[in-house]
Amino acid sequence: PGGNYGDVNNVRPFDIDMLMTIAKLIGAEPSIHVRLQNGTPDAAAEMVRYTVDKGYDVRHWYIGNEPSLYADYSVERLNREWRAIALAMLEVDPDIVLIGPEPHQWTGLPDSTLVDASGTEGVDGVLRANGDLVDVVAVHRYPFPRSDSDPSTTVADLRANTLEWTGLVSRLRAVAENATGRTDYRYGVTEANSHWSATTGGEATNDSLFNAIWWADVLGKLITDGAYMVNYFDLQSPEGRGGWGLLGSNAPRPTYYVYQLYQRFGSELVAATSTVEFVSAYAALHDDGRLSVIITNLNDDARSPGLELEGAGALESALLLDGTHRATEVADPRSADGAVITLPGRSVTLLVFAPPTEAP
C-alpha cells in the first residue's frame, strides 16, 4: 500500500486480490510493501506465499515504508529486522526483487543527508549490512513544503528545485558502489512529488499546472540519469484528502497529462541537450526508428531556441501541455525551415518524427 498504511495495518489477502485486479485492469506492474514496523518474518513470508499460490507473479517487494521516520529509528535495528524479513521472503520465492532502504527526503546533496542518532546515514548503513539482499536501491523525495508553519510554495521555488534532481540517481549510485563495491544495482525513486503536505489550490501545489511542468522535467532528468523505476505519489486522491493524485474525485489533474506525453516516448535513450536556462530536452528512439523529443520550458514566458536534429525524418505529430492544452495535438511549432522551435511559457512539448528516409 502507499504511504505508511502497511506499517500500521496488516495487509489482508483481500487487499492483495484487489491490487491485482486493478493492476490488471490498468496494465500496471504491481508491487507490494510488507510490514516492517511491528511486522514479523513469518507474516511477510506468508504474503509472498499467498501471491505465489494465487499465481499473481508479483516481482517487486518493499520491506517497510520510510523507516527513517520511525520514532525509534536506528540503522542498526533496521538492518537486523529488515534482514530477517528479507530472508524469510526469499525462502518462499528466491526470484523476487527486493527494494530498499527507501529513506524519506534523500537528496545526496551536501548538508542535507539524514542520519540516525548514532550519525549513520541510511542508504550507506543499510547497504553495508544488507546490500547482498537488495536488488533496487531506492529513496523517497518531496522537496516542499520546507516548513510545517509555512506550506506556501511559489512557481519560482518549484522551478529552481528542478536543479536538485539533476544527478540524483548518479549520487545514489555513488553511495551504493562505495558502500558495497557492486556495480549491478538498479536504482529507483519509489515515492516522489513536489509536496508531502495536503495543501492544494496554490500556484505551485501538487494539483497545479506548474506541478505538471515541473514533473515532466524531473521525470526526464531521472530517466536520463538511469533510474530503473520512478513512482509518482499517487495515482488517485479525492480533493478532501489532498492534491497528490494524478486523478482527482471526478477528473484528471494536470500532472496526469505528463504521462500522456511520456507514454509516447521511445524506449532507447539518445543524447539531447539544451543551453537555454530552464529549458530541457529529452529524446528516445522507438523500435521502429521513430524519434520522440520532449522539451520542457519552465520559464514564465515563451522561448524560441534553435533546434538541431540528427537522424530524424519528417515530423509526424506535435503535442502540447500548457495552460490551454492538455497533451493535445498542435500545429508544427517549428519555423518553416525547422531550425527554430517556439515553446510557450510553462509548457511541455512532444515531437514525434518518422524514421529517416534512406537515400536511393
Order of alpha helices (4+ residues) and beta strands (2+ residues): alpha-alpha-beta-alpha-beta-alpha-beta-alpha-beta-alpha-alpha-beta-alpha-beta-alpha-beta-beta-beta-beta-beta-beta
